[in-house]
Amino acid sequence: MPDEFIVQYVGFTVGTLVREYSFVVRDGSGQPREYTLTIANEAFVSHRARYQDGPIICLLRLRRELAANAGDRSETEFCITDLELADYSSHSSPKAASYFQKHRQE
């Protein structure tokens, strides 16, 4: 598979324990391959992840997997770990929240 690929977010489904995010990846030949990434529902309930961030968290993990395993694309299902959630949370800054807090204090 070439270094370049197209990733399309298809959608998500909510299960009892996890949210499943679906993606289709096409390589240079145009052959589609489906990937599923999951985030535990508990991560959203405990505010370690925001619902609107689910797709981007999964996309970042998928891109890392595609880059790291360029020659072997046999694995198509991944689970987002607590460490990945913490890493995403520490690197994303909610600018809107800081904007509103600043104006409330004035």
C-alpha positions in Angstrom: 0.0 0.0 0.0 1.4 3.4 -0.9 2.2 6.1 1.7 -0.8 8.1 0.5 -4.4 7.0 1.3 -7.8 8.5 1.7 -9.6 8.1 5.0 -13.4 8.5 5.1 -15.4 8.6 8.3 -18.6 6.6 7.8 -20.3 7.0 11.2 -20.7 5.4 14.6 -23.0 3.0 16.4 -23.6 2.9 20.1 -23.4 -0.4 21.9 -23.9 -1.4 25.4 -20.2 -1.0 26.4 -18.6 0.9 23.5 -19.1 3.4 20.7 -17.9 1.9 17.4 -16.5 4.4 14.8 -16.3 3.2 11.2 -13.9 4.3 8.6 -13.1 3.3 5.0 -9.5 3.7 3.8 -8.6 3.7 0.1 -5.0 3.3 -1.0 -3.5 4.4 -4.4 -5.2 1.5 -6.1 -8.6 2.7 -4.8 -9.4 -0.5 -3.0 -11.5 0.2 0.0 -10.8 -1.4 3.4 -13.1 -1.0 6.4 -11.7 -0.2 9.9 -13.5 -0.1 13.2 -12.3 1.8 16.3 -14.0 1.7 19.7 -14.1 4.0 22.7 -15.7 2.7 25.9 -19.0 4.5 26.8 -17.6 4.9 30.3 -14.9 7.3 28.9 -17.7 9.7 27.8 -19.7 9.3 30.9 -16.7 10.1 33.1 -15.8 13.1 30.9 -12.4 11.6 29.8 -13.7 12.1 26.2 -16.2 14.4 24.7 -18.8 12.9 22.3 -17.9 15.4 19.5 -14.2 14.4 19.8 -14.8 10.7 19.3 -14.3 10.7 15.5 -11.0 12.7 15.6 -9.6 10.6 18.5 -10.2 7.5 16.4 -8.9 9.1 13.2 -5.6 10.0 14.9 -5.2 6.4 16.1 -6.1 5.0 12.7 -3.5 7.3 11.0 -0.9 6.1 13.5 -1.7 2.5 12.8 -1.6 3.0 9.0 1.7 4.8 9.2 3.3 2.2 11.6 2.1 -0.8 9.7 2.5 0.2 6.1 3.3 -3.4 5.0 0.8 -5.2 7.1 -2.8 -4.0 7.1 -4.4 -7.2 8.4 -5.7 -5.8 11.6 -8.8 -3.7 11.1 -10.2 -3.3 14.6 -8.7 -1.1 17.3 -9.7 0.0 20.8 -8.8 3.5 22.1 -6.9 3.2 25.3 -7.1 5.3 28.5 -3.6 6.5 27.7 -4.6 7.7 24.2 -7.6 9.5 25.7 -5.4 11.2 28.3 -2.9 12.2 25.6 -5.6 13.7 23.4 -7.1 15.5 26.3 -3.8 17.0 27.3 -3.0 18.2 23.7 -6.4 19.6 22.9 -7.3 22.9 24.5 -11.0 24.0 24.5 -10.5 27.7 23.5 -14.2 28.5 23.7 -14.2 27.6 27.4 -11.3 29.8 28.2 -12.8 32.6 26.2 -16.1 32.4 28.2 -14.3 32.2 31.6 -12.2 35.3 30.8 -15.3 37.3 30.0 -17.2 36.1 33.0 -14.5 37.4 35.3 -14.5 40.9 33.8 
